[in-house]
């Protein structure tokens, strides 16, 4: 591995700034200038446009839109765009900022994100809903003062994405790239409405090949993955929207209410109405 340059947070922050946040347009560089570097800070970054080769700790990772990377102090890396350019969003901050999160949420975050224990930093592909939330939070952070409070609020919001119903089912990221893309497609209205047929069509493979590969890597059938995505979205809409249950059923591709109720109760152990009442209390009226 080439000798790594050392980067320091103080080189990117002004007096009084606790962290550095920037959107960076990456363009191909001559091979000689593409050097790996270490840093005295931790960072996370994600792609909003384009693709990248991320060389980290001697290994190459191929990153696409929506991939978010959690870099630790010991990681050494460099980034090179694939094609003309890529738009990267980067947040760099002191490692001691993570102590607050670890003290309060250590059991939840253990082994994930900045606390991943493997040789490579953790990469999480985010679906469409999570990407929209991340973009909004990024704009808010960019407009905020560079204080510990602003950073803490952003980090907790981002980490919550990793432990929501939109996280990847076990095995999906170990399979072929098309399987991950098919799952990502289920985070869209069109993907949910397309159901199993749309899942197969998005793969570009035969139904038999899709079924065999999906079971090999996830232990589930395509219909089970579709049902999981539908019920996760339905639960989220019940809690975080004012949509009627019949509208939610149609939104996730199950306009037959009887069928929707049956799948929801099987997934969550209760009816949609009871689920909504249980998870969305009214703090004013009780």
N, C-alpha and C positions, 0 to 999 in steps of 0.2 A: 504494500500500500504506500502511495507517495506520502512524504512528510506533510502533516497537516498544519495549516496556518491557525493561529489562535485569534479569535475575535472576542471583543469585549463589549459589554452592554453600554458602558460609558461612551463608547465611540458613536453610538446611535441615539443617545438621549441627551436632552438639554438639562440644565440645572433645574432641579425640582421635579423632573419627570421620573416616575417609578417604572415605566415600561415603554417599549417601542412598538408601534403599530403602523403598518404600511401596506399598501397595495403595490406590487412590483411587477413590472413588465419584463419578463425574462426573454432574452434573445440568444441564439446560438453564439458561443464564444470559441475562439481558437483553442485547440487542444491544450496548448501550453499554459493557457490562463485558467483552465478549468481545474482548479486545485481543491482538494478536500480541506475542510476546516473544522476545528473544534471551537467551543465557545465557553465563556464563563457564566452562561445563563441557560435557562431552559426556554423552549419555544414550541409553539404549534403553528402549523400552516396548512392551508388548503388551497385547492385549485378552483378558480372560477371560470377559467377558459383554457383550452389546449390540453396538452399532455406533457409529462416530464419523465425523464429517467432520474431516479433518486439513487445515487450511489452512497450507501450508508454502511459503515463498519465493514467495508469490503464487499458488499453485496449490492446488486442492482434491483431496485423496485420500480415498476412501471405504474405511474400515477395518472389518474384521469380526473375529470370534473367531479367534485363532490368528495374526493378522498381527503381526509383530514389526518395529519401526522403529528404525533406527540413526541417531540425530541427531548431526550434526557441529557444531563450534563456530560456523561461519558461518551455520547454518540459523536461520531466523526462523519461528515457527509459533504456532498456537493450536489448541485442540481443543474440539469441540462434539459432545455426544452426539446421536444420532438416536433419538428416542423419549424415554421417561421417564428413563433413566439408562444408564450403562455403567460396567463395572468395569475399571479400568486398573491395570497393574502397571508401576511406574517405577523405573529405576535411574539415578542421576546421579553422576558421578565426575570427577575432574580429568583433563584430556586427556593429561597426561604418563603416565598409567597405560597408555596404548596403546603407549608406546615399547618396553616390554618385549615385547609381542606382536609388534610390527613388526620388532624386531631379530632375533627368533628365527624368525618365521613370515612374513616379509615377502612372499616369493614366493607363498605360498599365499593370503594375505588381500588381496593387491594388487587394487584396483579393486572390492572388496566391502565390505559392512558400513560401518564408520566410515571406511573408506578409499575409498568410492565417489566417483567424480570427476564425476558428472553434476550437473545443476542441482538435482535433488531427492534427498533422502536415500533410502537403499535400504529397501524394504519387502519382507519375505519372508513368504509365507504358509506356516505350518507344518502338517503333517498331524497325525493323531490321536496317533501314537506320539511324535512330536517335542513336541507340546503337553504330553503327560503328563510327559515328561522335563523340560521347561522348568518346569512347575508344581512338580515335586519339587525341582529345583535352586533355584527361587525361595524355597520354604519353608526350605530349608537355609541360604540366604544370609540370609534374614530373621532366623533364629535365631543366626547367627554374629556374632562381633565384627566391627565395621566397620573391618577392617584391609586393607592392600594384599594380603595373602595370600588372604583370603577373596574379594576382588574378582578377583584373577588366576585363581583356580580356577574361578570362575563364568564369567568371560569366555571362557576357553579351552573350557569345556564348551559354551557357547552357540555360539561360532564353529565348533566341530566339527560342529554340526548343519547349517551351511551347506555343508559339504563332504562330507556323507555321501551314501549311496545314496538318501536320501529327498528330496533336493533336486529342484526342478522341472525337468522336461525343457525344453530350449530351445523357446520359442514359446508355452508353455501360458499364462503370465501376460499375453501379448500378445493372447490371444483373448478371446472373450466370457466373462462371469462363470460361466456354466454349465460351460464347459470346465474351468475351475479347480476348481469344486466336484466335477466328475466325477473329476478326478485326486486330489483330497483324499479322496474316498470310497474310492479304491484303497489308502489307508493303513489301512483297517479290515479285519477278518476277513470281514465280510459283503460288502464291496466286492470283495475278491479272489475269494471264492467265487462271487459273481455273474457274474464274467467280463465278456465283451463285452456280453452281454444286459443285465446289471446296469448297466454303464457307460452304455448307451443309455437305459435306463429312468430312471437318475438325471438325465439331461439334460432329459427331458421333450420331446425332439425326435424326429423320425423317424430311423430308422437311416441313410437316405441323407444327411440333413442333417448328422448327427453325423459320418459318415465324411468328408464333403466338408470340413466345417469343421476337423476334427482334422488332416486332411492339409494344409489351407491354412496352419495356424499352426505345426504341429510337423513336417510332412514325414513323419509316421507315420500308420499306420492305427490305429483304436481297438484292434484285436487286438494290435498292436505295443506300444502304451502299457500295455495290461493285462499283457502278457508281461514288460515291463520292471519294472513294479511287483511282480509275483509273484516274479521272480528276485532283485530287491533285498531283498525281505522274506525270501525263502528263505536268501539268503547271510547276512543278519543273524542269523537264527535258528540257522543252523549254527554260527556263531561264538559267539553269546552265550546259547545255551540248551542244555539237555541233551536236547531232544526227539529222538526217533528220526527218521531220514530219512523213513520212511513217514508219520510224524505231520506233519512239516513239509510234505510234498507235499500232504497233505489240508488243512492249514491255509491254504495259498495257493491252494486251489481246483483242484489237479491230482492227484486220488487215483490216477490211472493212473500207476504208477511209471515205466513205460517212457517215457511222454510227458513226465513231470517230468524224468527224467534227460536226455532229448534237449534240452529247452528250457534246462536248467541248463548243460549242456556248451556249447551254442551261445552262451549269454550270458557265461559265465565261463571257457571254454576248458578245463575239467576236470570231473571228476565231483563230485557233492556230498560224497562221503566224502573224496576227496583235498583238496577245498577246505577242509573242516573241519580235517583234519589239518595242513594248511599254515598256517592262520590261527589255530589255537587250540592252540599248544604247551602242554605241561604243564611249568611251571617247576620242579616237584619231581622228576618222573621223567624229564624230558627228552623 
